[in-house]
Amino acid sequence: MEWKEHVAWIAPILATVAAGLVVYYGAALARNRSLRNIVLGFFVAAFATAAAAGIFGALITKAAPLH
């Protein structure tokens, strides 16, 4: 259960990294494909970690619900 909470903390960090790169590089993202793929990778990883934490949370709640 604690693992799920720790993984969930990674999602906003990855999304902030992606946003910071967009702000820093700005229009250069339109010209540089590899940089654009890196930013997209960080953003997709943020959603993937959030989805993993959500799935594990749902499974934990189903297995051991609070009454």
mmCIF file as Biopython writes it, N, C-alpha, C and O atoms, coordinates in Angstrom:
data_model
#
loop_
_atom_site.group_PDB
_atom_site.id
_atom_site.type_symbol
_atom_site.label_atom_id
_atom_site.label_alt_id
_atom_site.label_comp_id
_atom_site.label_asym_id
_atom_site.label_entity_id
_atom_site.label_seq_id
_atom_site.pdbx_PDB_ins_code
_atom_site.Cartn_x
_atom_site.Cartn_y
_atom_site.Cartn_z
_atom_site.occupancy
_atom_site.B_iso_or_equiv
_atom_site.auth_seq_id
_atom_site.auth_asym_id
_atom_site.pdbx_PDB_model_num
ATOM 1   N N  . MET A ? 1  ? 0.823   -1.191 0.000   1.0 0.0 1  A 1 
ATOM 2   C CA . MET A ? 1  ? 0.000   0.000  0.000   1.0 0.0 1  A 1 
ATOM 3   C C  . MET A ? 1  ? 0.869   1.257  0.000   1.0 0.0 1  A 1 
ATOM 4   O O  . MET A ? 1  ? 0.544   2.229  -0.682  1.0 0.0 1  A 1 
ATOM 5   N N  . GLU A ? 2  ? 1.958   1.250  0.748   1.0 0.0 2  A 1 
ATOM 6   C CA . GLU A ? 2  ? 2.830   2.421  0.773   1.0 0.0 2  A 1 
ATOM 7   C C  . GLU A ? 2  ? 3.513   2.617  -0.577  1.0 0.0 2  A 1 
ATOM 8   O O  . GLU A ? 2  ? 3.793   3.745  -0.983  1.0 0.0 2  A 1 
ATOM 9   N N  . TRP A ? 3  ? 3.779   1.504  -1.271  1.0 0.0 3  A 1 
ATOM 10  C CA . TRP A ? 3  ? 4.401   1.597  -2.583  1.0 0.0 3  A 1 
ATOM 11  C C  . TRP A ? 3  ? 3.525   2.397  -3.532  1.0 0.0 3  A 1 
ATOM 12  O O  . TRP A ? 3  ? 4.024   3.209  -4.311  1.0 0.0 3  A 1 
ATOM 13  N N  . LYS A ? 4  ? 2.233   2.170  -3.467  1.0 0.0 4  A 1 
ATOM 14  C CA . LYS A ? 4  ? 1.281   2.901  -4.321  1.0 0.0 4  A 1 
ATOM 15  C C  . LYS A ? 4  ? 1.361   4.396  -4.062  1.0 0.0 4  A 1 
ATOM 16  O O  . LYS A ? 4  ? 1.311   5.197  -4.995  1.0 0.0 4  A 1 
ATOM 17  N N  . GLU A ? 5  ? 1.484   4.770  -2.797  1.0 0.0 5  A 1 
ATOM 18  C CA . GLU A ? 5  ? 1.560   6.186  -2.453  1.0 0.0 5  A 1 
ATOM 19  C C  . GLU A ? 5  ? 2.880   6.806  -2.910  1.0 0.0 5  A 1 
ATOM 20  O O  . GLU A ? 5  ? 2.914   7.965  -3.324  1.0 0.0 5  A 1 
ATOM 21  N N  . HIS A ? 6  ? 3.950   6.046  -2.837  1.0 0.0 6  A 1 
ATOM 22  C CA . HIS A ? 6  ? 5.241   6.567  -3.272  1.0 0.0 6  A 1 
ATOM 23  C C  . HIS A ? 6  ? 5.292   6.731  -4.785  1.0 0.0 6  A 1 
ATOM 24  O O  . HIS A ? 6  ? 5.865   7.697  -5.290  1.0 0.0 6  A 1 
ATOM 25  N N  . VAL A ? 7  ? 4.695   5.792  -5.505  1.0 0.0 7  A 1 
ATOM 26  C CA . VAL A ? 7  ? 4.662   5.897  -6.959  1.0 0.0 7  A 1 
ATOM 27  C C  . VAL A ? 7  ? 3.816   7.091  -7.378  1.0 0.0 7  A 1 
ATOM 28  O O  . VAL A ? 7  ? 4.144   7.772  -8.350  1.0 0.0 7  A 1 
ATOM 29  N N  . ALA A ? 8  ? 2.738   7.349  -6.661  1.0 0.0 8  A 1 
ATOM 30  C CA . ALA A ? 8  ? 1.858   8.463  -7.002  1.0 0.0 8  A 1 
ATOM 31  C C  . ALA A ? 8  ? 2.581   9.802  -6.889  1.0 0.0 8  A 1 
ATOM 32  O O  . ALA A ? 8  ? 2.217   10.753 -7.582  1.0 0.0 8  A 1 
ATOM 33  N N  . TRP A ? 9  ? 3.582   9.898  -6.043  1.0 0.0 9  A 1 
ATOM 34  C CA . TRP A ? 9  ? 4.340   11.146 -5.919  1.0 0.0 9  A 1 
ATOM 35  C C  . TRP A ? 9  ? 5.191   11.423 -7.152  1.0 0.0 9  A 1 
ATOM 36  O O  . TRP A ? 9  ? 5.539   12.575 -7.409  1.0 0.0 9  A 1 
ATOM 37  N N  . ILE A ? 10 ? 5.530   10.399 -7.913  1.0 0.0 10 A 1 
ATOM 38  C CA . ILE A ? 10 ? 6.380   10.584 -9.088  1.0 0.0 10 A 1 
ATOM 39  C C  . ILE A ? 10 ? 5.621   11.287 -10.218 1.0 0.0 10 A 1 
ATOM 40  O O  . ILE A ? 10 ? 6.227   12.021 -10.998 1.0 0.0 10 A 1 
ATOM 41  N N  . ALA A ? 11 ? 4.323   11.077 -10.315 1.0 0.0 11 A 1 
ATOM 42  C CA . ALA A ? 11 ? 3.529   11.630 -11.419 1.0 0.0 11 A 1 
ATOM 43  C C  . ALA A ? 11 ? 3.604   13.159 -11.494 1.0 0.0 11 A 1 
ATOM 44  O O  . ALA A ? 11 ? 3.897   13.682 -12.569 1.0 0.0 11 A 1 
ATOM 45  N N  . PRO A ? 12 ? 3.356   13.897 -10.418 1.0 0.0 12 A 1 
ATOM 46  C CA . PRO A ? 12 ? 3.447   15.356 -10.552 1.0 0.0 12 A 1 
ATOM 47  C C  . PRO A ? 12 ? 4.874   15.848 -10.785 1.0 0.0 12 A 1 
ATOM 48  O O  . PRO A ? 12 ? 5.080   16.896 -11.396 1.0 0.0 12 A 1 
ATOM 49  N N  . ILE A ? 13 ? 5.850   15.098 -10.301 1.0 0.0 13 A 1 
ATOM 50  C CA . ILE A ? 13 ? 7.237   15.490 -10.540 1.0 0.0 13 A 1 
ATOM 51  C C  . ILE A ? 13 ? 7.552   15.380 -12.028 1.0 0.0 13 A 1 
ATOM 52  O O  . ILE A ? 13 ? 8.149   16.289 -12.606 1.0 0.0 13 A 1 
ATOM 53  N N  . LEU A ? 14 ? 7.152   14.272 -12.651 1.0 0.0 14 A 1 
ATOM 54  C CA . LEU A ? 14 ? 7.390   14.091 -14.086 1.0 0.0 14 A 1 
ATOM 55  C C  . LEU A ? 14 ? 6.623   15.120 -14.917 1.0 0.0 14 A 1 
ATOM 56  O O  . LEU A ? 14 ? 7.146   15.625 -15.911 1.0 0.0 14 A 1 
ATOM 57  N N  . ALA A ? 15 ? 5.403   15.431 -14.525 1.0 0.0 15 A 1 
ATOM 58  C CA . ALA A ? 15 ? 4.625   16.437 -15.256 1.0 0.0 15 A 1 
ATOM 59  C C  . ALA A ? 15 ? 5.260   17.821 -15.115 1.0 0.0 15 A 1 
ATOM 60  O O  . ALA A ? 15 ? 5.239   18.610 -16.060 1.0 0.0 15 A 1 
ATOM 61  N N  . THR A ? 16 ? 5.817   18.114 -13.955 1.0 0.0 16 A 1 
ATOM 62  C CA . THR A ? 16 ? 6.490   19.396 -13.752 1.0 0.0 16 A 1 
ATOM 63  C C  . THR A ? 16 ? 7.763   19.483 -14.582 1.0 0.0 16 A 1 
ATOM 64  O O  . THR A ? 16 ? 8.083   20.542 -15.122 1.0 0.0 16 A 1 
ATOM 65  N N  . VAL A ? 17 ? 8.487   18.381 -14.688 1.0 0.0 17 A 1 
ATOM 66  C CA . VAL A ? 17 ? 9.673   18.351 -15.544 1.0 0.0 17 A 1 
ATOM 67  C C  . VAL A ? 17 ? 9.280   18.642 -16.987 1.0 0.0 17 A 1 
ATOM 68  O O  . VAL A ? 17 ? 9.936   19.433 -17.663 1.0 0.0 17 A 1 
ATOM 69  N N  . ALA A ? 18 ? 8.216   18.008 -17.460 1.0 0.0 18 A 1 
ATOM 70  C CA . ALA A ? 18 ? 7.762   18.236 -18.835 1.0 0.0 18 A 1 
ATOM 71  C C  . ALA A ? 18 ? 7.353   19.698 -19.036 1.0 0.0 18 A 1 
ATOM 72  O O  . ALA A ? 18 ? 7.699   20.305 -20.050 1.0 0.0 18 A 1 
ATOM 73  N N  . ALA A ? 19 ? 6.623   20.261 -18.080 1.0 0.0 19 A 1 
ATOM 74  C CA . ALA A ? 19 ? 6.206   21.659 -18.199 1.0 0.0 19 A 1 
ATOM 75  C C  . ALA A ? 19 ? 7.408   22.598 -18.157 1.0 0.0 19 A 1 
ATOM 76  O O  . ALA A ? 19 ? 7.453   23.585 -18.892 1.0 0.0 19 A 1 
ATOM 77  N N  . GLY A ? 20 ? 8.372   22.297 -17.309 1.0 0.0 20 A 1 
ATOM 78  C CA . GLY A ? 20 ? 9.574   23.121 -17.237 1.0 0.0 20 A 1 
ATOM 79  C C  . GLY A ? 20 ? 10.359  23.101 -18.533 1.0 0.0 20 A 1 
ATOM 80  O O  . GLY A ? 20 ? 10.882  24.129 -18.963 1.0 0.0 20 A 1 
ATOM 81  N N  . LEU A ? 21 ? 10.444  21.934 -19.159 1.0 0.0 21 A 1 
ATOM 82  C CA . LEU A ? 21 ? 11.140  21.854 -20.449 1.0 0.0 21 A 1 
ATOM 83  C C  . LEU A ? 21 ? 10.408  22.631 -21.533 1.0 0.0 21 A 1 
ATOM 84  O O  . LEU A ? 21 ? 11.038  23.262 -22.381 1.0 0.0 21 A 1 
ATOM 85  N N  . VAL A ? 22 ? 9.082   22.587 -21.509 1.0 0.0 22 A 1 
ATOM 86  C CA . VAL A ? 22 ? 8.306   23.354 -22.492 1.0 0.0 22 A 1 
ATOM 87  C C  . VAL A ? 22 ? 8.530   24.848 -22.289 1.0 0.0 22 A 1 
ATOM 88  O O  . VAL A ? 22 ? 8.709   25.581 -23.261 1.0 0.0 22 A 1 
ATOM 89  N N  . VAL A ? 23 ? 8.523   25.302 -21.054 1.0 0.0 23 A 1 
ATOM 90  C CA . VAL A ? 23 ? 8.736   26.727 -20.787 1.0 0.0 23 A 1 
ATOM 91  C C  . VAL A ? 23 ? 10.155  27.135 -21.162 1.0 0.0 23 A 1 
ATOM 92  O O  . VAL A ? 23 ? 10.359  28.207 -21.732 1.0 0.0 23 A 1 
ATOM 93  N N  . TYR A ? 24 ? 11.133  26.299 -20.852 1.0 0.0 24 A 1 
ATOM 94  C CA . TYR A ? 24 ? 12.530  26.651 -21.099 1.0 0.0 24 A 1 
ATOM 95  C C  . TYR A ? 24 ? 12.857  26.669 -22.596 1.0 0.0 24 A 1 
ATOM 96  O O  . TYR A ? 24 ? 13.496  27.603 -23.079 1.0 0.0 24 A 1 
ATOM 97  N N  . TYR A ? 25 ? 12.419  25.638 -23.333 1.0 0.0 25 A 1 
ATOM 98  C CA . TYR A ? 25 ? 12.775  25.536 -24.744 1.0 0.0 25 A 1 
ATOM 99  C C  . TYR A ? 25 ? 11.774  26.207 -25.670 1.0 0.0 25 A 1 
ATOM 100 O O  . TYR A ? 25 ? 12.148  26.633 -26.763 1.0 0.0 25 A 1 
ATOM 101 N N  . GLY A ? 26 ? 10.525  26.312 -25.270 1.0 0.0 26 A 1 
ATOM 102 C CA . GLY A ? 26 ? 9.520   27.046 -26.037 1.0 0.0 26 A 1 
ATOM 103 C C  . GLY A ? 26 ? 9.403   26.619 -27.488 1.0 0.0 26 A 1 
ATOM 104 O O  . GLY A ? 26 ? 9.080   25.469 -27.784 1.0 0.0 26 A 1 
ATOM 105 N N  . ALA A ? 27 ? 9.668   27.551 -28.388 1.0 0.0 27 A 1 
ATOM 106 C CA . ALA A ? 27 ? 9.493   27.316 -29.815 1.0 0.0 27 A 1 
ATOM 107 C C  . ALA A ? 27 ? 10.510  26.325 -30.373 1.0 0.0 27 A 1 
ATOM 108 O O  . ALA A ? 27 ? 10.295  25.773 -31.452 1.0 0.0 27 A 1 
ATOM 109 N N  . ALA A ? 28 ? 11.592  26.093 -29.676 1.0 0.0 28 A 1 
ATOM 110 C CA . ALA A ? 28 ? 12.601  25.143 -30.155 1.0 0.0 28 A 1 
ATOM 111 C C  . ALA A ? 28 ? 12.038  23.720 -30.196 1.0 0.0 28 A 1 
ATOM 112 O O  . ALA A ? 28 ? 12.552  22.870 -30.922 1.0 0.0 28 A 1 
ATOM 113 N N  . LEU A ? 29 ? 10.995  23.462 -29.426 1.0 0.0 29 A 1 
ATOM 114 C CA . LEU A ? 29 ? 10.371  22.137 -29.443 1.0 0.0 29 A 1 
ATOM 115 C C  . LEU A ? 29 ? 9.777   21.815 -30.816 1.0 0.0 29 A 1 
ATOM 116 O O  . LEU A ? 29 ? 9.747   20.654 -31.225 1.0 0.0 29 A 1 
ATOM 117 N N  . ALA A ? 30 ? 9.310   22.834 -31.518 1.0 0.0 30 A 1 
ATOM 118 C CA . ALA A ? 30 ? 8.712   22.610 -32.835 1.0 0.0 30 A 1 
ATOM 119 C C  . ALA A ? 30 ? 9.769   22.181 -33.852 1.0 0.0 30 A 1 
ATOM 120 O O  . ALA A ? 30 ? 9.451   21.485 -34.816 1.0 0.0 30 A 1 
ATOM 121 N N  . ARG A ? 31 ? 11.009  22.586 -33.647 1.0 0.0 31 A 1 
ATOM 122 C CA . ARG A ? 31 ? 12.071  22.276 -34.598 1.0 0.0 31 A 1 
ATOM 123 C C  . ARG A ? 31 ? 12.878  21.036 -34.221 1.0 0.0 31 A 1 
ATOM 124 O O  . ARG A ? 31 ? 13.422  20.370 -35.102 1.0 0.0 31 A 1 
ATOM 125 N N  . ASN A ? 32 ? 12.966  20.716 -32.936 1.0 0.0 32 A 1 
ATOM 126 C CA . ASN A ? 32 ? 13.832  19.635 -32.467 1.0 0.0 32 A 1 
ATOM 127 C C  . ASN A ? 32 ? 12.993  18.411 -32.109 1.0 0.0 32 A 1 
ATOM 128 O O  . ASN A ? 32 ? 12.329  18.382 -31.073 1.0 0.0 32 A 1 
ATOM 129 N N  . ARG A ? 33 ? 13.031  17.410 -32.972 1.0 0.0 33 A 1 
ATOM 130 C CA . ARG A ? 33 ? 12.187  16.224 -32.781 1.0 0.0 33 A 1 
ATOM 131 C C  . ARG A ? 33 ? 12.611  15.414 -31.559 1.0 0.0 33 A 1 
ATOM 132 O O  . ARG A ? 33 ? 11.752  14.934 -30.819 1.0 0.0 33 A 1 
ATOM 133 N N  . SER A ? 34 ? 13.894  15.254 -31.334 1.0 0.0 34 A 1 
ATOM 134 C CA . SER A ? 34 ? 14.343  14.442 -30.197 1.0 0.0 34 A 1 
ATOM 135 C C  . SER A ? 34 ? 13.969  15.093 -28.872 1.0 0.0 34 A 1 
ATOM 136 O O  . SER A ? 34 ? 13.595  14.401 -27.925 1.0 0.0 34 A 1 
ATOM 137 N N  . LEU A ? 35 ? 14.065  16.409 -28.798 1.0 0.0 35 A 1 
ATOM 138 C CA . LEU A ? 35 ? 13.660  17.120 -27.580 1.0 0.0 35 A 1 
ATOM 139 C C  . LEU A ? 35 ? 12.154  16.990 -27.361 1.0 0.0 35 A 1 
ATOM 140 O O  . LEU A ? 35 ? 11.690  16.825 -26.233 1.0 0.0 35 A 1 
ATOM 141 N N  . ARG A ? 36 ? 11.411  17.067 -28.442 1.0 0.0 36 A 1 
ATOM 142 C CA . ARG A ? 36 ? 9.946   16.917 -28.357 1.0 0.0 36 A 1 
ATOM 143 C C  . ARG A ? 36 ? 9.579   15.517 -27.864 1.0 0.0 36 A 1 
ATOM 144 O O  . ARG A ? 36 ? 8.646   15.362 -27.076 1.0 0.0 36 A 1 
ATOM 145 N N  . ASN A ? 37 ? 10.302  14.506 -28.321 1.0 0.0 37 A 1 
ATOM 146 C CA . ASN A ? 37 ? 10.052  13.142 -27.871 1.0 0.0 37 A 1 
ATOM 147 C C  . ASN A ? 37 ? 10.412  12.959 -26.405 1.0 0.0 37 A 1 
ATOM 148 O O  . ASN A ? 37 ? 9.738   12.213 -25.694 1.0 0.0 37 A 1 
ATOM 149 N N  . ILE A ? 38 ? 11.455  13.621 -25.945 1.0 0.0 38 A 1 
ATOM 150 C CA . ILE A ? 38 ? 11.836  13.548 -24.530 1.0 0.0 38 A 1 
ATOM 151 C C  . ILE A ? 38 ? 10.736  14.150 -23.653 1.0 0.0 38 A 1 
ATOM 152 O O  . ILE A ? 38 ? 10.349  13.564 -22.642 1.0 0.0 38 A 1 
ATOM 153 N N  . VAL A ? 39 ? 10.240  15.320 -24.047 1.0 0.0 39 A 1 
ATOM 154 C CA . VAL A ? 39 ? 9.169   15.970 -23.282 1.0 0.0 39 A 1 
ATOM 155 C C  . VAL A ? 39 ? 7.912   15.107 -23.298 1.0 0.0 39 A 1 
ATOM 156 O O  . VAL A ? 39 ? 7.251   14.944 -22.273 1.0 0.0 39 A 1 
ATOM 157 N N  . LEU A ? 40 ? 7.589   14.560 -24.454 1.0 0.0 40 A 1 
ATOM 158 C CA . LEU A ? 40 ? 6.425   13.679 -24.551 1.0 0.0 40 A 1 
ATOM 159 C C  . LEU A ? 40 ? 6.610   12.440 -23.682 1.0 0.0 40 A 1 
ATOM 160 O O  . LEU A ? 40 ? 5.656   11.966 -23.065 1.0 0.0 40 A 1 
ATOM 161 N N  . GLY A ? 41 ? 7.823   11.919 -23.630 1.0 0.0 41 A 1 
ATOM 162 C CA . GLY A ? 41 ? 8.115   10.761 -22.791 1.0 0.0 41 A 1 
ATOM 163 C C  . GLY A ? 41 ? 7.892   11.047 -21.315 1.0 0.0 41 A 1 
ATOM 164 O O  . GLY A ? 41 ? 7.315   10.231 -20.597 1.0 0.0 41 A 1 
ATOM 165 N N  . PHE A ? 42 ? 8.355   12.223 -20.860 1.0 0.0 42 A 1 
ATOM 166 C CA . PHE A ? 42 ? 8.123   12.601 -19.464 1.0 0.0 42 A 1 
ATOM 167 C C  . PHE A ? 42 ? 6.632   12.721 -19.172 1.0 0.0 42 A 1 
ATOM 168 O O  . PHE A ? 42 ? 6.167   12.291 -18.116 1.0 0.0 42 A 1 
ATOM 169 N N  . PHE A ? 43 ? 5.881   13.306 -20.105 1.0 0.0 43 A 1 
ATOM 170 C CA . PHE A ? 43 ? 4.457   13.508 -19.872 1.0 0.0 43 A 1 
ATOM 171 C C  . PHE A ? 43 ? 3.688   12.185 -19.894 1.0 0.0 43 A 1 
ATOM 172 O O  . PHE A ? 43 ? 2.780   11.978 -19.089 1.0 0.0 43 A 1 
ATOM 173 N N  . VAL A ? 44 ? 4.047   11.305 -20.800 1.0 0.0 44 A 1 
ATOM 174 C CA . VAL A ? 44 ? 3.405   9.985  -20.855 1.0 0.0 44 A 1 
ATOM 175 C C  . VAL A ? 44 ? 3.758   9.182  -19.605 1.0 0.0 44 A 1 
ATOM 176 O O  . VAL A ? 44 ? 2.913   8.474  -19.057 1.0 0.0 44 A 1 
ATOM 177 N N  . ALA A ? 45 ? 5.010   9.295  -19.157 1.0 0.0 45 A 1 
ATOM 178 C CA . ALA A ? 45 ? 5.424   8.598  -17.928 1.0 0.0 45 A 1 
ATOM 179 C C  . ALA A ? 45 ? 4.651   9.120  -16.719 1.0 0.0 45 A 1 
ATOM 180 O O  . ALA A ? 45 ? 4.325   8.351  -15.815 1.0 0.0 45 A 1 
ATOM 181 N N  . ALA A ? 46 ? 4.355   10.418 -16.695 1.0 0.0 46 A 1 
ATOM 182 C CA . ALA A ? 46 ? 3.567   10.975 -15.600 1.0 0.0 46 A 1 
ATOM 183 C C  . ALA A ? 46 ? 2.168   10.360 -15.572 1.0 0.0 46 A 1 
ATOM 184 O O  . ALA A ? 46 ? 1.668   9.993  -14.508 1.0 0.0 46 A 1 
ATOM 185 N N  . PHE A ? 47 ? 1.540   10.249 -16.737 1.0 0.0 47 A 1 
ATOM 186 C CA . PHE A ? 47 ? 0.212   9.644  -16.792 1.0 0.0 47 A 1 
ATOM 187 C C  . PHE A ? 47 ? 0.265   8.158  -16.477 1.0 0.0 47 A 1 
ATOM 188 O O  . PHE A ? 47 ? -0.646  7.626  -15.841 1.0 0.0 47 A 1 
ATOM 189 N N  . ALA A ? 48 ? 1.315   7.486  -16.913 1.0 0.0 48 A 1 
ATOM 190 C CA . ALA A ? 48 ? 1.435   6.049  -16.649 1.0 0.0 48 A 1 
ATOM 191 C C  . ALA A ? 48 ? 1.609   5.775  -15.160 1.0 0.0 48 A 1 
ATOM 192 O O  . ALA A ? 48 ? 1.014   4.836  -14.632 1.0 0.0 48 A 1 
ATOM 193 N N  . THR A ? 49 ? 2.413   6.578  -14.481 1.0 0.0 49 A 1 
ATOM 194 C CA . THR A ? 49 ? 2.587   6.365  -13.042 1.0 0.0 49 A 1 
ATOM 195 C C  . THR A ? 49 ? 1.299   6.696  -12.288 1.0 0.0 49 A 1 
ATOM 196 O O  . THR A ? 49 ? 0.952   6.014  -11.324 1.0 0.0 49 A 1 
ATOM 197 N N  . ALA A ? 50 ? 0.595   7.734  -12.721 1.0 0.0 50 A 1 
ATOM 198 C CA . ALA A ? 50 ? -0.684  8.050  -12.077 1.0 0.0 50 A 1 
ATOM 199 C C  . ALA A ? 50 ? -1.690  6.928  -12.302 1.0 0.0 50 A 1 
ATOM 200 O O  . ALA A ? 50 ? -2.449  6.585  -11.396 1.0 0.0 50 A 1 
ATOM 201 N N  . ALA A ? 51 ? -1.700  6.357  -13.500 1.0 0.0 51 A 1 
ATOM 202 C CA . ALA A ? 51 ? -2.614  5.246  -13.782 1.0 0.0 51 A 1 
ATOM 203 C C  . ALA A ? 51 ? -2.252  4.013  -12.965 1.0 0.0 51 A 1 
ATOM 204 O O  . ALA A ? 51 ? -3.135  3.325  -12.454 1.0 0.0 51 A 1 
ATOM 205 N N  . ALA A ? 52 ? -0.961  3.733  -12.841 1.0 0.0 52 A 1 
ATOM 206 C CA . ALA A ? 52 ? -0.531  2.578  -12.052 1.0 0.0 52 A 1 
ATOM 207 C C  . ALA A ? 52 ? -0.934  2.743  -10.591 1.0 0.0 52 A 1 
ATOM 208 O O  . ALA A ? 52 ? -1.429  1.804  -9.968  1.0 0.0 52 A 1 
ATOM 209 N N  . ALA A ? 53 ? -0.720  3.940  -10.046 1.0 0.0 53 A 1 
ATOM 210 C CA . ALA A ? 53 ? -1.112  4.183  -8.658  1.0 0.0 53 A 1 
ATOM 211 C C  . ALA A ? 53 ? -2.623  4.069  -8.489  1.0 0.0 53 A 1 
ATOM 212 O O  . ALA A ? 53 ? -3.096  3.536  -7.485  1.0 0.0 53 A 1 
ATOM 213 N N  . GLY A ? 54 ? -3.378  4.562  -9.457  1.0 0.0 54 A 1 
ATOM 214 C CA . GLY A ? 54 ? -4.838  4.454  -9.384  1.0 0.0 54 A 1 
ATOM 215 C C  . GLY A ? 54 ? -5.321  3.024  -9.467  1.0 0.0 54 A 1 
ATOM 216 O O  . GLY A ? 54 ? -6.238  2.628  -8.747  1.0 0.0 54 A 1 
ATOM 217 N N  . ILE A ? 55 ? -4.711  2.252  -10.339 1.0 0.0 55 A 1 
ATOM 218 C CA . ILE A ? 55 ? -5.098  0.842  -10.465 1.0 0.0 55 A 1 
ATOM 219 C C  . ILE A ? 55 ? -4.775  0.081  -9.185  1.0 0.0 55 A 1 
ATOM 220 O O  . ILE A ? 55 ? -5.599  -0.684 -8.685  1.0 0.0 55 A 1 
ATOM 221 N N  . PHE A ? 56 ? -3.571  0.295  -8.660  1.0 0.0 56 A 1 
ATOM 222 C CA . PHE A ? 56 ? -3.216  -0.381 -7.411  1.0 0.0 56 A 1 
ATOM 223 C C  . PHE A ? 56 ? -4.107  0.063  -6.265  1.0 0.0 56 A 1 
ATOM 224 O O  . PHE A ? 56 ? -4.460  -0.748 -5.409  1.0 0.0 56 A 1 
ATOM 225 N N  . GLY A ? 57 ? -4.473  1.331  -6.233  1.0 0.0 57 A 1 
ATOM 226 C CA . GLY A ? 57 ? -5.383  1.809  -5.199  1.0 0.0 57 A 1 
ATOM 227 C C  . GLY A ? 57 ? -6.739  1.151  -5.291  1.0 0.0 57 A 1 
ATOM 228 O O  . GLY A ? 57 ? -7.331  0.786  -4.275  1.0 0.0 57 A 1 
ATOM 229 N N  . ALA A ? 58 ? -7.235  0.998  -6.513  1.0 0.0 58 A 1 
ATOM 230 C CA . ALA A ? 58 ? -8.534  0.343  -6.691  1.0 0.0 58 A 1 
ATOM 231 C C  . ALA A ? 58 ? -8.463  -1.125 -6.291  1.0 0.0 58 A 1 
ATOM 232 O O  . ALA A ? 58 ? -9.386  -1.646 -5.665  1.0 0.0 58 A 1 
ATOM 233 N N  . LEU A ? 59 ? -7.375  -1.788 -6.649  1.0 0.0 59 A 1 
ATOM 234 C CA . LEU A ? 59 ? -7.237  -3.197 -6.293  1.0 0.0 59 A 1 
ATOM 235 C C  . LEU A ? 59 ? -7.090  -3.395 -4.789  1.0 0.0 59 A 1 
ATOM 236 O O  . LEU A ? 59 ? -7.636  -4.343 -4.224  1.0 0.0 59 A 1 
ATOM 237 N N  . ILE A ? 60 ? -6.350  -2.496 -4.144  1.0 0.0 60 A 1 
ATOM 238 C CA . ILE A ? 60 ? -6.179  -2.596 -2.695  1.0 0.0 60 A 1 
ATOM 239 C C  . ILE A ? 60 ? -7.513  -2.347 -1.995  1.0 0.0 60 A 1 
ATOM 240 O O  . ILE A ? 60 ? -7.857  -3.044 -1.040  1.0 0.0 60 A 1 
ATOM 241 N N  . THR A ? 61 ? -8.262  -1.356 -2.472  1.0 0.0 61 A 1 
ATOM 242 C CA . THR A ? 61 ? -9.556  -1.056 -1.856  1.0 0.0 61 A 1 
ATOM 243 C C  . THR A ? 61 ? -10.536 -2.212 -2.053  1.0 0.0 61 A 1 
ATOM 244 O O  . THR A ? 61 ? -11.351 -2.496 -1.175  1.0 0.0 61 A 1 
ATOM 245 N N  . LYS A ? 62 ? -10.455 -2.874 -3.203  1.0 0.0 62 A 1 
ATOM 246 C CA . LYS A ? 62 ? -11.352 -4.009 -3.451  1.0 0.0 62 A 1 
ATOM 247 C C  . LYS A ? 62 ? -10.979 -5.199 -2.564  1.0 0.0 62 A 1 
ATOM 248 O O  . LYS A ? 62 ? -11.856 -5.918 -2.086  1.0 0.0 62 A 1 
ATOM 249 N N  . ALA A ? 63 ? -9.684  -5.406 -2.345  1.0 0.0 63 A 1 
ATOM 250 C CA . ALA A ? 63 ? -9.224  -6.545 -1.554  1.0 0.0 63 A 1 
ATOM 251 C C  . ALA A ? 63 ? -9.420  -6.316 -0.064  1.0 0.0 63 A 1 
ATOM 252 O O  . ALA A ? 63 ? -9.756  -7.249 0.666   1.0 0.0 63 A 1 
ATOM 253 N N  . ALA A ? 64 ? -9.213  -5.082 0.400   1.0 0.0 64 A 1 
ATOM 254 C CA . ALA A ? 64 ? -9.311  -4.801 1.835   1.0 0.0 64 A 1 
ATOM 255 C C  . ALA A ? 64 ? -10.091 -3.499 2.030   1.0 0.0 64 A 1 
ATOM 256 O O  . ALA A ? 64 ? -9.495  -2.482 2.382   1.0 0.0 64 A 1 
ATOM 257 N N  . PRO A ? 65 ? -11.407 -3.506 1.812   1.0 0.0 65 A 1 
ATOM 258 C CA . PRO A ? 65 ? -12.174 -2.264 1.956   1.0 0.0 65 A 1 
ATOM 259 C C  . PRO A ? 65 ? -12.267 -1.818 3.413   1.0 0.0 65 A 1 
ATOM 260 O O  . PRO A ? 65 ? -12.221 -2.621 4.344   1.0 0.0 65 A 1 
ATOM 261 N N  . LEU A ? 66 ? -12.398 -0.514 3.565   1.0 0.0 66 A 1 
ATOM 262 C CA . LEU A ? 66 ? -12.582 0.044  4.909   1.0 0.0 66 A 1 
ATOM 263 C C  . LEU A ? 66 ? -14.063 0.033  5.245   1.0 0.0 66 A 1 
ATOM 264 O O  . LEU A ? 66 ? -14.897 0.405  4.419   1.0 0.0 66 A 1 
ATOM 265 N N  . HIS A ? 67 ? -14.390 -0.394 6.456   1.0 0.0 67 A 1 
ATOM 266 C CA . HIS A ? 67 ? -15.794 -0.420 6.872   1.0 0.0 67 A 1 
ATOM 267 C C  . HIS A ? 67 ? -15.977 0.495  8.048   1.0 0.0 67 A 1 
ATOM 268 O O  . HIS A ? 67 ? -17.089 0.626  8.562   1.0 0.0 67 A 1 
#
